[in-house]
């Protein structure tokens, strides 16, 4: 980010009104109201949100920071699969319609009112291929994945979803068109499970996982390309954002680490308040959401809201 100091040094101008697009570090005197102002960088941070009603890990999530959806997962002490669905309004979670099939390590893509849930694990059956669609109040059955799988990277929407990788580990990719799943000719370069994903069906990002915990790949709708690795290797992490502005957080073993991806490189950012693995994510790089997961104390119902770094105008004097 270019700062005002780098462009103009320390010159302070007198202006009749605040500049329309001030740069970080810029200082000016507003002669109309008689105050000195400046543009400062506000650091990225996580803040506590409303707790999930059902504490669980290995759940799925999607939507935005103020309209998120949480579904499935494993309840304490880790032996009971959940069918619970909860909706977040930016402050608290409320109940939604339950999944028809309770499961853990499932995938999900879409919005709070239009989501597709797929795959997962259902002991003692093992991996499943079941697909369900949510309309904002209830789930209904959809056509199954071609391959029963769990713990995959996901991206997209209810009518254009993506599933990549998964336990095995596998490098297989499947695409959903709102009706059926098709196996893509494009496979991950690095087979892995317990990874995270974000973006769209034609511009997706897959990152982390086991056994290659820092590998990152970009999908263009046809093929995957390996790009720069994450700084911290991990699996069971949360993800949010798009291919050129992604957020990675948490991961095994109960990490707080958060990284931002700009389409080329990963950089470290503010850590979660509570480290956890099996965490779900939603939202964007600028306004992310992390919820559920495991810590050394067991399952969590904690929700945290992420705000990326931004610049803000600050009044330096009152007269």
C-alpha positions as CSV (number, residue, x, y, z in Angstrom):
1,X,0.0,0.0,0.0
2,X,1.4,3.4,-1.0
3,X,1.4,5.9,1.8
4,X,1.1,9.7,1.7
5,X,4.5,10.1,3.3
6,X,6.1,8.1,0.5
7,X,4.5,10.4,-2.1
8,X,4.6,13.9,-0.5
9,X,6.8,13.7,2.6
10,X,5.4,15.5,5.7
11,X,3.6,18.4,4.0
12,X,0.4,19.3,5.8
13,X,-2.1,21.1,3.6
14,X,-5.0,23.4,4.6
15,X,-8.2,22.2,3.0
16,X,-11.8,23.5,3.2
17,X,-13.1,19.9,3.4
18,X,-11.7,16.4,4.0
19,X,-10.1,14.9,0.9
20,X,-12.3,12.3,-1.0
21,X,-9.7,9.5,-1.0
22,X,-7.0,10.2,1.6
23,X,-3.9,8.0,1.7
24,X,-2.5,6.2,4.7
25,X,-0.3,8.6,6.7
26,X,-1.8,11.8,5.1
27,X,-2.4,14.7,7.5
28,X,-4.4,17.8,6.7
29,X,-6.0,20.8,8.4
30,X,-9.8,21.2,7.8
31,X,-10.2,25.0,7.9
32,X,-14.0,24.9,7.8
33,X,-14.3,23.1,11.2
34,X,-10.8,24.1,12.5
35,X,-9.4,20.6,13.2
36,X,-6.3,18.7,12.2
37,X,-7.0,15.3,10.8
38,X,-5.1,12.2,9.6
39,X,-5.6,8.9,7.8
40,X,-4.4,6.0,9.9
41,X,-4.2,2.2,9.3
42,X,-6.4,0.1,11.5
43,X,-4.9,-3.3,12.0
44,X,-6.8,-6.5,11.2
45,X,-8.5,-8.2,14.2
46,X,-10.8,-11.0,15.3
47,X,-13.7,-10.2,17.7
48,X,-16.1,-12.4,19.6
49,X,-19.5,-13.0,18.0
50,X,-22.6,-14.9,19.3
51,X,-22.1,-18.6,20.2
52,X,-23.5,-21.5,18.3
53,X,-26.4,-23.1,20.1
54,X,-24.9,-26.5,19.3
55,X,-21.2,-26.9,20.1
56,X,-19.5,-28.9,17.4
57,X,-16.5,-29.3,15.2
58,X,-15.9,-30.7,11.6
59,X,-19.0,-28.8,10.5
60,X,-19.6,-26.9,7.3
61,X,-20.5,-23.3,6.8
62,X,-21.1,-20.6,4.1
63,X,-22.7,-17.3,3.5
64,X,-21.5,-13.9,4.8
65,X,-20.4,-12.4,8.1
66,X,-23.9,-11.1,8.7
67,X,-25.9,-13.9,7.0
68,X,-24.1,-17.2,7.6
69,X,-25.1,-20.8,7.8
70,X,-23.7,-23.6,10.0
71,X,-24.7,-27.2,9.5
72,X,-23.6,-30.8,10.4
73,X,-20.5,-31.6,12.4
74,X,-19.7,-33.7,15.5
75,X,-21.0,-32.9,18.9
76,X,-19.1,-33.4,22.2
77,X,-17.5,-35.7,23.1
78,X,-16.9,-36.4,19.4
79,X,-19.0,-39.5,19.0
80,X,-22.4,-37.9,18.0
81,X,-23.0,-36.6,14.5
82,X,-25.2,-33.5,14.2
83,X,-27.9,-32.7,11.7
84,X,-28.4,-29.2,13.3
85,X,-28.6,-26.1,11.1
86,X,-28.1,-22.6,12.4
87,X,-28.4,-19.2,10.8
88,X,-26.3,-16.2,11.9
89,X,-27.6,-12.6,11.6
90,X,-24.3,-10.8,12.5
91,X,-25.1,-11.0,16.3
92,X,-26.6,-14.4,17.2
93,X,-27.4,-17.8,15.8
94,X,-31.0,-19.0,15.3
95,X,-32.3,-22.5,14.4
96,X,-32.8,-23.6,10.8
97,X,-34.2,-26.8,9.4
98,X,-32.2,-29.9,10.2
99,X,-30.2,-31.9,7.6
100,X,-31.9,-35.2,6.6
101,X,-28.5,-37.0,7.1
102,X,-26.4,-36.1,10.1
103,X,-22.7,-36.2,9.3
104,X,-19.2,-34.8,9.9
105,X,-16.5,-33.6,7.6
106,X,-19.1,-32.5,5.0
107,X,-18.8,-29.9,2.3
108,X,-21.1,-26.9,1.6
109,X,-21.4,-24.1,-0.8
110,X,-23.8,-21.2,-1.3
111,X,-25.7,-18.6,0.8
112,X,-27.8,-18.6,3.9
113,X,-31.0,-19.1,1.8
114,X,-29.5,-21.3,-1.0
115,X,-27.0,-23.8,0.0
116,X,-25.9,-27.3,-1.1
117,X,-24.4,-29.8,1.4
118,X,-22.6,-32.8,0.2
119,X,-20.4,-35.7,1.2
120,X,-19.1,-36.3,4.7
121,X,-18.6,-39.2,7.0
122,X,-21.3,-41.1,8.9
123,X,-20.1,-43.8,11.3
124,X,-20.2,-46.7,11.1
125,X,-21.1,-46.4,7.4
126,X,-18.0,-44.4,6.5
127,X,-17.8,-41.8,3.7
128,X,-21.1,-40.9,2.1
129,X,-22.0,-39.2,-1.2
130,X,-25.4,-37.7,-0.1
131,X,-26.3,-34.2,-1.4
132,X,-29.0,-31.9,0.1
133,X,-30.2,-28.4,-0.8
134,X,-31.3,-25.8,1.6
135,X,-33.9,-23.1,0.7
136,X,-33.6,-20.9,3.8
137,X,-36.0,-23.1,5.9
138,X,-35.7,-26.8,4.9
139,X,-33.3,-29.3,3.3
140,X,-34.3,-31.5,0.4
141,X,-32.5,-34.4,-1.3
142,X,-30.3,-33.9,-4.4
143,X,-28.3,-36.2,-6.6
144,X,-25.3,-37.8,-5.0
145,X,-21.6,-37.2,-5.6
146,X,-20.0,-39.7,-8.0
147,X,-17.6,-40.6,-5.2
148,X,-18.3,-40.9,-1.5
149,X,-15.8,-38.5,0.1
150,X,-15.2,-36.4,3.2
151,X,-13.0,-33.5,4.3
152,X,-12.6,-31.8,0.9
153,X,-12.1,-28.2,-0.3
154,X,-15.4,-26.5,-1.4
155,X,-16.3,-23.4,-3.4
156,X,-19.1,-21.9,-5.4
157,X,-22.9,-21.7,-5.1
158,X,-25.9,-24.0,-4.8
159,X,-26.2,-24.2,-8.6
160,X,-22.4,-24.1,-9.4
161,X,-20.6,-25.9,-6.6
162,X,-17.1,-27.4,-6.5
163,X,-15.7,-30.3,-4.4
164,X,-11.9,-30.9,-4.6
165,X,-9.7,-33.5,-2.9
166,X,-10.7,-35.3,0.3
167,X,-9.6,-38.2,2.4
168,X,-7.8,-41.0,0.8
169,X,-6.1,-38.7,0.0
170,X,-7.6,-38.0,-3.4
171,X,-7.0,-35.3,-6.1
172,X,-10.5,-35.8,-7.7
173,X,-12.6,-32.7,-8.5
174,X,-16.4,-32.7,-9.0
175,X,-18.7,-29.9,-10.2
176,X,-22.4,-29.5,-9.4
177,X,-24.8,-27.7,-11.7
178,X,-27.7,-27.5,-9.3
179,X,-28.9,-30.9,-10.4
180,X,-26.1,-33.4,-10.8
181,X,-22.4,-33.9,-10.1
182,X,-19.8,-34.3,-12.9
183,X,-16.2,-35.5,-12.4
184,X,-13.9,-32.8,-13.7
185,X,-10.9,-33.7,-15.9
186,X,-8.9,-31.2,-13.8
187,X,-7.4,-32.9,-10.8
188,X,-5.5,-31.3,-7.9
189,X,-1.7,-31.5,-8.4
190,X,-1.3,-32.6,-4.8
191,X,-3.8,-35.2,-3.5
192,X,-4.9,-34.3,0.1
193,X,-7.7,-34.3,2.5
194,X,-8.8,-32.0,5.4
195,X,-8.1,-28.9,3.3
196,X,-10.0,-25.7,2.8
197,X,-11.3,-23.9,-0.2
198,X,-13.1,-20.7,-1.3
199,X,-14.1,-18.8,-4.5
200,X,-16.3,-19.8,-7.3
201,X,-16.6,-22.9,-9.5
202,X,-14.5,-21.3,-12.2
203,X,-12.1,-19.3,-10.0
204,X,-11.5,-21.4,-6.9
205,X,-8.7,-21.7,-4.4
206,X,-7.7,-24.9,-2.4
207,X,-5.2,-24.6,0.4
208,X,-3.7,-26.6,3.3
209,X,-4.7,-30.2,4.1
210,X,-3.0,-33.5,4.8
211,X,-0.4,-34.6,4.0
212,X,0.7,-31.4,2.1
213,X,-0.2,-28.8,4.7
214,X,0.8,-25.6,3.1
215,X,0.1,-26.4,-0.6
216,X,-2.1,-23.9,-2.5
217,X,-3.7,-24.3,-5.9
218,X,-5.9,-22.2,-8.1
219,X,-8.7,-23.6,-10.3
220,X,-9.9,-21.9,-13.5
221,X,-12.9,-24.1,-14.2
222,X,-10.7,-26.6,-16.2
223,X,-7.5,-27.3,-14.4
224,X,-5.6,-26.7,-11.2
225,X,-2.3,-24.7,-11.0
226,X,0.1,-24.9,-8.0
227,X,0.9,-21.4,-6.6
228,X,2.8,-20.0,-3.6
229,X,2.4,-22.0,-0.4
230,X,0.9,-20.8,2.9
231,X,3.4,-19.8,5.5
232,X,2.0,-22.3,8.1
233,X,1.3,-25.9,7.3
234,X,-2.0,-27.2,8.7
235,X,-5.1,-29.3,8.1
236,X,-8.6,-29.0,9.4
237,X,-8.5,-25.2,8.8
238,X,-11.2,-22.7,7.9
239,X,-11.4,-20.6,4.7
240,X,-13.2,-17.6,3.3
241,X,-13.1,-15.1,0.5
242,X,-12.3,-15.4,-3.2
243,X,-9.4,-16.7,-5.3
244,X,-7.6,-13.3,-5.3
245,X,-8.5,-12.3,-1.7
246,X,-8.7,-15.4,0.5
247,X,-8.5,-16.0,4.3
248,X,-7.1,-19.1,6.0
249,X,-7.4,-19.5,9.8
250,X,-7.1,-22.1,12.5
251,X,-6.2,-25.7,11.8
252,X,-4.7,-28.7,13.5
253,X,-3.4,-28.7,16.1
254,X,-5.7,-26.0,17.5
255,X,-3.9,-23.2,15.7
256,X,-4.7,-19.5,16.0
257,X,-2.8,-18.7,12.8
258,X,-4.5,-16.5,10.2
259,X,-3.2,-15.7,6.7
260,X,-4.4,-13.5,3.9
261,X,-3.9,-14.4,0.2
262,X,-3.7,-11.6,-2.4
263,X,-3.8,-13.7,-5.5
264,X,0.0,-14.2,-5.4
265,X,1.3,-14.5,-1.9
266,X,0.2,-15.4,1.6
267,X,0.9,-13.0,4.5
268,X,0.4,-13.4,8.3
269,X,-2.5,-11.5,9.9
270,X,-4.1,-11.3,13.4
271,X,-4.6,-14.6,15.1
272,X,-7.9,-16.1,16.4
273,X,-8.6,-15.5,20.0
274,X,-9.0,-19.3,20.5
275,X,-6.9,-21.8,18.5
276,X,-9.0,-24.6,17.0
277,X,-9.2,-27.3,14.3
278,X,-12.2,-28.5,12.5
279,X,-13.4,-24.9,12.3
280,X,-15.9,-23.6,9.7
281,X,-15.7,-20.4,7.8
282,X,-17.8,-17.9,5.9
283,X,-17.6,-14.4,4.5
284,X,-14.8,-12.5,2.8
285,X,-11.2,-11.5,3.5
286,X,-12.3,-8.1,4.7
287,X,-15.3,-9.5,6.8
288,X,-14.7,-13.1,7.7
289,X,-16.4,-15.5,10.1
290,X,-15.0,-18.5,12.0
291,X,-17.2,-20.8,14.1
292,X,-17.2,-24.1,15.9
293,X,-14.1,-26.4,16.0
294,X,-12.0,-28.2,18.5
295,X,-9.5,-27.0,21.1
296,X,-7.7,-29.0,23.8
297,X,-10.8,-28.5,25.9
298,X,-13.0,-30.2,23.4
299,X,-15.7,-29.0,21.0
300,X,-16.4,-25.2,20.9
301,X,-19.4,-23.2,20.1
302,X,-17.4,-20.0,19.8
303,X,-17.9,-17.6,16.9
304,X,-15.3,-15.0,15.9
305,X,-15.7,-12.2,13.4
306,X,-12.7,-11.0,11.3
307,X,-12.1,-7.5,10.1
308,X,-9.3,-7.0,7.7
309,X,-6.9,-4.0,7.9
310,X,-8.4,-0.7,6.7
311,X,-7.6,3.0,6.8
312,X,-9.7,5.4,8.8
313,X,-9.9,9.2,9.2
314,X,-8.9,10.3,12.8
315,X,-9.3,13.7,14.3
316,X,-6.0,14.8,15.8
317,X,-7.1,18.1,17.4
318,X,-10.4,19.4,18.5
319,X,-9.7,23.1,17.6
